[in-house]
């Protein structure tokens, strides 16, 4: 009887091991697919932000000249960021990344909204609010960078 029980249990355990191993490889493939689909979109946003930043003065303080430059470039960057977040929302994250992915999307949406607000504040020549928007995003950008690095993204979550 013990021998017969062993004959039944061993194949069942082997089948379970194969099933679990298969799920792991499917999950890894789904993660790799998400990164492969999302990172090119995020890379374009990153390049857009770098190009916009290159047109701005390198000063850490906001000046009237910087406000004019921000008012000029922020709306286009914000529109591009919003479009990218909309495209990213169409991608399906595997279960192991679902929470992080939603957090990244929310963070990228907030950064896009901040860029819109930055353009409005700059257009209104409001130095104080412009500086507040710039400084308020620092912690969020740092958090997104940590999540992205942990999950294997090269560009999503990366900010300039």
KERO-627796 format. One record per atom (N, C-alpha, C): residue number from 1; atom name; x, y, z. Coordinates in steps of 0.02 Angstrom, whole numbers, padded with zeros to 5 digits. Layout:
BEGIN
    nr   atom       px       py       pz
   NUM     CA        X        Y        Z
...
// end
This chain:
BEGIN
    nr   atom       px       py       pz
     1      N    00041   -00059    00000
     1     CA    00000    00000    00000
     1      C    00044    00063    00000
     2      N    00097    00064    00042
     2     CA    00141    00122    00045
     2      C    00176    00132   -00022
     3      N    00195    00076   -00053
     3     CA    00228    00080   -00118
     3      C    00180    00110   -00170
     4      N    00117    00088   -00169
     4     CA    00068    00112   -00216
     4      C    00055    00187   -00205
     5      N    00052    00210   -00143
     5     CA    00042    00280   -00126
     5      C    00100    00321   -00153
     6      N    00160    00296   -00146
     6     CA    00220    00330   -00170
     6      C    00218    00337   -00246
     7      N    00194    00285   -00279
     7     CA    00190    00287   -00352
     7      C    00143    00342   -00375
     8      N    00090    00354   -00338
     8     CA    00041    00405   -00356
     8      C    00068    00475   -00338
     9      N    00099    00482   -00279
     9     CA    00120    00548   -00255
     9      C    00179    00575   -00295
    10      N    00228    00534   -00311
    10     CA    00288    00558   -00346
    10      C    00270    00589   -00413
    11      N    00231    00557   -00456
    11     CA    00214    00589   -00519
    11      C    00173    00654   -00507
    12      N    00129    00654   -00457
    12     CA    00090    00713   -00443
    12      C    00135    00771   -00421
    13      N    00184    00757   -00380
    13     CA    00232    00808   -00359
    13      C    00273    00833   -00418
    14      N    00292    00789   -00461
    14     CA    00331    00809   -00521
    14      C    00289    00854   -00566
    15      N    00225    00835   -00575
    15     CA    00181    00877   -00616
    15      C    00171    00946   -00584
    16      N    00165    00948   -00518
    16     CA    00158    01011   -00483
    16      C    00221    01054   -00491
    17      N    00279    01023   -00486
    17     CA    00342    01059   -00495
    17      C    00347    01088   -00565
    18      N    00327    01050   -00615
    18     CA    00328    01074   -00684
    18      C    00279    01132   -00692
    19      N    00220    01125   -00663
    19     CA    00170    01178   -00668
    19      C    00194    01242   -00635
    20      N    00222    01236   -00575
    20     CA    00247    01295   -00540
    20      C    00305    01325   -00578
    21      N    00350    01283   -00603
    21     CA    00406    01308   -00643
    21      C    00382    01343   -00706
    22      N    00331    01315   -00737
    22     CA    00302    01346   -00796
    22      C    00272    01414   -00781
    23      N    00238    01419   -00723
    23     CA    00208    01483   -00704
    23      C    00262    01535   -00693
    24      N    00316    01515   -00662
    24     CA    00371    01561   -00650
    24      C    00401    01587   -00714
    25      N    00409    01542   -00763
    25     CA    00438    01564   -00826
    25      C    00388    01607   -00865
    26      N    00323    01593   -00858
    26     CA    00272    01635   -00890
    26      C    00273    01704   -00858
    27      N    00280    01707   -00793
    27     CA    00282    01771   -00757
    27      C    00344    01810   -00778
    28      N    00401    01776   -00783
    28     CA    00462    01810   -00805
    28      C    00455    01835   -00876
    29      N    00423    01796   -00919
    29     CA    00413    01817   -00988
    29      C    00366    01877   -00991
    30      N    00314    01877   -00949
    30     CA    00267    01934   -00947
    30      C    00302    01997   -00922
    31      N    00346    01989   -00872
    31     CA    00384    02047   -00847
    31      C    00429    02074   -00902
    32      N    00465    02029   -00936
    32     CA    00510    02050   -00990
    32      C    00471    02084   -01046
    33      N    00411    02058   -01061
    33     CA    00370    02087   -01114
    33      C    00347    02158   -01095
    34      N    00327    02167   -01031
    34     CA    00306    02234   -01009
    34      C    00364    02283   -01013
    35      N    00422    02263   -00989
    35     CA    00480    02307   -00993
    35      C    00497    02323   -01066
    36      N    00495    02272   -01109
    36     CA    00511    02283   -01179
    36      C    00461    02329   -01215
    37      N    00398    02327   -01193
    37     CA    00348    02371   -01223
    37      C    00349    02441   -01193
    38      N    00360    02445   -01128
    38     CA    00355    02509   -01093
    38      C    00418    02552   -01100
    39      N    00475    02521   -01095
    39     CA    00538    02560   -01094
    39      C    00548    02603   -01157
    40      N    00531    02581   -01217
    40     CA    00539    02626   -01275
    40      C    00494    02688   -01270
    41      N    00434    02680   -01243
    41     CA    00390    02738   -01233
    41      C    00421    02785   -01182
    42      N    00444    02758   -01127
    42     CA    00475    02798   -01074
    42      C    00540    02830   -01098
    43      N    00576    02795   -01141
    43     CA    00639    02823   -01167
    43      C    00625    02886   -01208
    44      N    00571    02885   -01246
    44     CA    00552    02944   -01285
    44      C    00534    03003   -01240
    45      N    00499    02988   -01185
    45     CA    00481    03041   -01137
    45      C    00545    03069   -01105
    46      N    00589    03024   -01087
    46     CA    00653    03044   -01057
    46      C    00692    03089   -01106
    47      N    00695    03070   -01169
    47     CA    00731    03110   -01218
    47      C    00698    03178   -01227
    48      N    00632    03179   -01226
    48     CA    00595    03242   -01232
    48      C    00610    03288   -01173
    49      N    00613    03260   -01113
    49     CA    00629    03301   -01054
    49      C    00701    03326   -01056
    50      N    00747    03283   -01078
    50     CA    00817    03304   -01084
    50      C    00824    03361   -01134
    51      N    00790    03355   -01191
    51     CA    00794    03408   -01241
    51      C    00765    03473   -01215
    52      N    00709    03468   -01179
    52     CA    00679    03528   -01150
    52      C    00724    03558   -01097
    53      N    00753    03516   -01055
    53     CA    00798    03541   -01002
    53      C    00859    03575   -01032
    54      N    00881    03552   -01090
    54     CA    00940    03581   -01122
    54      C    00927    03653   -01144
    55      N    00864    03671   -01153
    55     CA    00847    03739   -01174
    55      C    00839    03786   -01114
    56      N    00842    03759   -01054
    56     CA    00832    03799   -00994
    56      C    00898    03820   -00964
    57      N    00898    03877   -00929
    57     CA    00960    03898   -00894
    57      C    00980    03845   -00843
    58      N    01044    03837   -00831
    58     CA    01070    03787   -00784
    58      C    01067    03808   -00712
    59      N    01039    03864   -00697
    59     CA    01036    03890   -00629
    59      C    00987    03850   -00586
    60      N    01003    03842   -00522
    60     CA    00958    03809   -00476
    60      C    00902    03855   -00453
    61      N    00909    03920   -00465
    61     CA    00857    03967   -00447
    61      C    00818    03985   -00509
    62      N    00754    03997   -00498
    62     CA    00710    04015   -00553
    62      C    00713    04090   -00564
    63      N    00729    04110   -00625
    63     CA    00733    04181   -00643
    63      C    00678    04196   -00694
    64      N    00669    04259   -00709
    64     CA    00619    04277   -00760
    64      C    00636    04247   -00827
    65      N    00700    04245   -00844
    65     CA    00720    04213   -00907
    65      C    00703    04139   -00907
    66      N    00713    04106   -00851
    66     CA    00696    04035   -00846
    66      C    00621    04026   -00852
    67      N    00583    04071   -00823
    67     CA    00510    04066   -00828
    67      C    00487    04070   -00900
    68      N    00517    04115   -00939
    68     CA    00499    04121   -01009
    68      C    00514    04056   -01046
    69      N    00572    04027   -01032
    69     CA    00591    03964   -01065
    69      C    00543    03908   -01043
    70      N    00528    03905   -00978
    70     CA    00482    03853   -00953
    70      C    00413    03861   -00985
    71      N    00389    03922   -00988
    71     CA    00323    03935   -01017
    71      C    00321    03912   -01090
    72      N    00377    03916   -01124
    72     CA    00382    03896   -01194
    72      C    00384    03820   -01203
    73      N    00423    03786   -01162
    73     CA    00435    03714   -01174
    73      C    00390    03667   -01132
    74      N    00368    03689   -01074
    74     CA    00330    03644   -01030
    74      C    00265    03617   -01061
    75      N    00226    03659   -01095
    75     CA    00163    03631   -01123
    75      C    00175    03573   -01172
    76      N    00224    03579   -01214
    76     CA    00238    03524   -01261
    76      C    00262    03461   -01226
    77      N    00306    03470   -01177
    77     CA    00330    03412   -01139
    77      C    00273    03380   -01100
    78      N    00231    03421   -01069
    78     CA    00174    03395   -01031
    78      C    00127    03355   -01076
    79      N    00112    03382   -01135
    79     CA    00068    03347   -01181
    79      C    00098    03280   -01201
    80      N    00162    03279   -01214
    80     CA    00196    03217   -01232
    80      C    00195    03167   -01174
    81      N    00205    03192   -01113
    81     CA    00203    03148   -01054
    81      C    00134    03118   -01045
    82      N    00082    03159   -01052
    82     CA    00013    03134   -01045
    82      C   -00002    03081   -01097
    83      N    00019    03092   -01160
    83     CA    00007    03042   -01212
    83      C    00044    02977   -01195
    84      N    00105    02983   -01170
    84     CA    00144    02924   -01153
    84      C    00110    02885   -01096
    85      N    00087    02919   -01045
    85     CA    00053    02885   -00990
    85      C   -00010    02850   -01015
    86      N   -00046    02882   -01060
    86     CA   -00105    02850   -01089
    86      C   -00086    02786   -01126
    87      N   -00031    02788   -01164
    87     CA   -00007    02728   -01199
    87      C    00015    02675   -01149
    88      N    00050    02695   -01096
    88     CA    00074    02648   -01046
    88      C    00017    02614   -01010
    89      N   -00038    02650   -00999
    89     CA   -00096    02621   -00965
    89      C   -00127    02563   -01005
    90      N   -00115    02559   -01069
    90     CA   -00143    02505   -01110
    90      C   -00104    02440   -01102
    91      N   -00045    02444   -01072
    91     CA   -00003    02384   -01063
    91      C   -00026    02345   -01002
    92      N   -00020    02279   -01006
    92     CA   -00041    02235   -00952
    92      C    00020    02213   -00912
    93      N    00019    02229   -00848
    93     CA    00073    02208   -00803
    93      C    00058    02139   -00775
    94      N    00108    02097   -00768
    94     CA    00097    02032   -00735
    94      C    00082    02044   -00662
    95      N    00053    01994   -00630
    95     CA    00032    02000   -00560
    95      C    00089    02022   -00514
    96      N    00149    01998   -00528
    96     CA    00206    02015   -00484
    96      C    00226    02088   -00488
    97      N    00206    02122   -00542
    97     CA    00223    02193   -00550
    97      C    00162    02239   -00546
    98      N    00103    02211   -00536
    98     CA    00042    02251   -00540
    98      C    00043    02311   -00493
    99      N    00061    02301   -00431
    99     CA    00062    02357   -00383
    99      C    00114    02409   -00402
   100      N    00175    02387   -00416
   100     CA    00227    02434   -00436
   100      C    00209    02470   -00499
   101      N    00179    02435   -00548
   101     CA    00161    02465   -00611
   101      C    00109    02520   -00600
   102      N    00059    02506   -00559
   102     CA    00008    02557   -00544
   102      C    00039    02617   -00508
   103      N    00085    02604   -00463
   103     CA    00120    02658   -00429
   103      C    00162    02700   -00478
   104      N    00195    02666   -00524
   104     CA    00235    02702   -00574
   104      C    00189    02743   -00620
   105      N    00134    02714   -00642
   105     CA    00088    02751   -00685
   105      C    00060    02812   -00649
   106      N    00041    02804   -00586
   106     CA    00015    02860   -00547
   106      C    00069    02914   -00540
   107      N    00130    02893   -00527
   107     CA    00185    02941   -00520
   107      C    00201    02977   -00585
   108      N    00201    02940   -00640
   108     CA    00214    02971   -00705
   108      C    00157    03019   -00724
   109      N    00096    03001   -00705
   109     CA    00039    03045   -00717
   109      C    00047    03109   -00676
   110      N    00068    03102   -00613
   110     CA    00079    03161   -00571
   110      C    00133    03206   -00600
   111      N    00187    03176   -00624
   111     CA    00241    03216   -00655
   111      C    00216    03252   -00717
   112      N    00174    03220   -00756
   112     CA    00145    03252   -00815
   112      C    00101    03311   -00794
   113      N    00060    03299   -00743
   113     CA    00018    03353   -00717
   113      C    00060    03410   -00689
   114      N    00114    03393   -00655
   114     CA    00160    03444   -00629
   114      C    00191    03485   -00685
   115      N    00208    03451   -00740
   115     CA    00238    03487   -00796
   115      C    00187    03535   -00826
   116      N    00125    03514   -00830
   116     CA    00072    03559   -00854
   116      C    00068    03620   -00808
   117      N    00066    03607   -00742
   117     CA    00062    03662   -00693
   117      C    00123    03707   -00697
   118      N    00180    03677   -00707
   118     CA    00242    03715   -00713
   118      C    00237    03765   -00771
   119      N    00211    03742   -00827
   119     CA    00202    03787   -00884
   119      C    00154    03844   -00869
   120      N    00099    03828   -00834
   120     CA    00051    03880   -00816
   120      C    00081    03931   -00767
   121      N    00117    03905   -00717
   121     CA    00148    03950   -00668
   121      C    00201    03993   -00701
   122      N    00239    03964   -00746
   122     CA    00291    04001   -00781
   122      C    00260    04055   -00826
   123      N    00206    04038   -00859
   123     CA    00172    04085   -00903
   123      C    00145    04144   -00862
   124      N    00123    04129   -00801
   124     CA    00097    04182   -00756
   124      C    00154    04219   -00721
   125      N    00216    04199   -00735
   125     CA    00276    04229   -00704
   125      C    00274    04223   -00628
   126      N    00250    04166   -00605
   126     CA    00245    04153   -00534
   126      C    00305    04112   -00511
   127      N    00357    04146   -00490
   127     CA    00420    04113   -00470
   127      C    00408    04067   -00411
   128      N    00372    04089   -00361
   128     CA    00361    04050   -00300
   128      C    00327    03983   -00316
   129      N    00271    03985   -00353
   129     CA    00236    03923   -00368
   129      C    00276    03879   -00415
   130      N    00314    03909   -00460
   130     CA    00358    03870   -00504
   130      C    00408    03831   -00463
   131      N    00439    03864   -00415
   131     CA    00488    03831   -00372
   131      C    00455    03776   -00330
   132      N    00394    03788   -00306
   132     CA    00358    03737   -00268
   132      C    00345    03674   -00309
   133      N    00324    03683   -00371
   133     CA    00310    03626   -00415
   133      C    00375    03588   -00428
   134      N    00428    03624   -00440
   134     CA    00493    03592   -00454
   134      C    00516    03551   -00393
   135      N    00512    03580   -00334
   135     CA    00536    03545   -00275
   135      C    00490    03489   -00252
   136      N    00424    03496   -00263
   136     CA    00377    03445   -00241
   136      C    00386    03379   -00278
   137      N    00411    03382   -00339
   137     CA    00420    03321   -00378
   137      C    00483    03282   -00363
   138      N    00528    03311   -00324
   138     CA    00592    03276   -00312
   138      C    00584    03209   -00278
   139      N    00545    03207   -00224
   139     CA    00535    03144   -00188
   139      C    00501    03092   -00232
   140      N    00452    03115   -00270
   140     CA    00417    03069   -00315
   140      C    00464    03041   -00368
   141      N    00505    03084   -00398
   141     CA    00552    03061   -00449
   141      C    00602    03010   -00419
   142      N    00623    03023   -00358
   142     CA    00669    02976   -00324
   142      C    00635    02909   -00313
   143      N    00573    02910   -00290
   143     CA    00535    02848   -00278
   143      C    00524    02809   -00343
   144      N    00506    02844   -00396
   144     CA    00497    02809   -00460
   144      C    00561    02777   -00485
   145      N    00616    02811   -00475
   145     CA    00681    02784   -00496
   145      C    00697    02719   -00459
   146      N    00682    02717   -00394
   146     CA    00694    02657   -00354
   146      C    00651    02599   -00378
   147      N    00587    02613   -00388
   147     CA    00541    02560   -00410
   147      C    00563    02533   -00479
   148      N    00577    02579   -00524
   148     CA    00596    02559   -00592
   148      C    00659    02517   -00592
   149      N    00709    02537   -00553
   149     CA    00771    02498   -00550
   149      C    00758    02429   -00522
   150      N    00718    02425   -00471
   150     CA    00703    02361   -00439
   150      C    00667    02314   -00487
   151      N    00624    02342   -00530
   151     CA    00584    02301   -00574
   151      C    00615    02289   -00643
   152      N    00674    02318   -00655
   152     CA    00710    02304   -00717
   152      C    00697    02352   -00774
   153      N    00666    02409   -00761
   153     CA    00655    02458   -00813
   153      C    00717    02501   -00820
   154      N    00735    02516   -00882
   154     CA    00792    02560   -00893
   154      C    00769    02633   -00897
   155      N    00709    02646   -00924
   155     CA    00686    02715   -00933
   155      C    00623    02731   -00896
   156      N    00576    02685   -00889
   156     CA    00515    02701   -00852
   156      C    00533    02715   -00779
   157      N    00509    02771   -00755
   157     CA    00527    02791   -00688
   157      C    00588    02835   -00685
   158      N    00626    02836   -00738
   158     CA    00686    02877   -00742
   158      C    00666    02948   -00761
   159      N    00693    02996   -00726
   159     CA    00676    03065   -00742
   159      C    00739    03104   -00754
   160      N    00732    03159   -00788
   160     CA    00790    03201   -00803
   160      C    00791    03261   -00758
// end
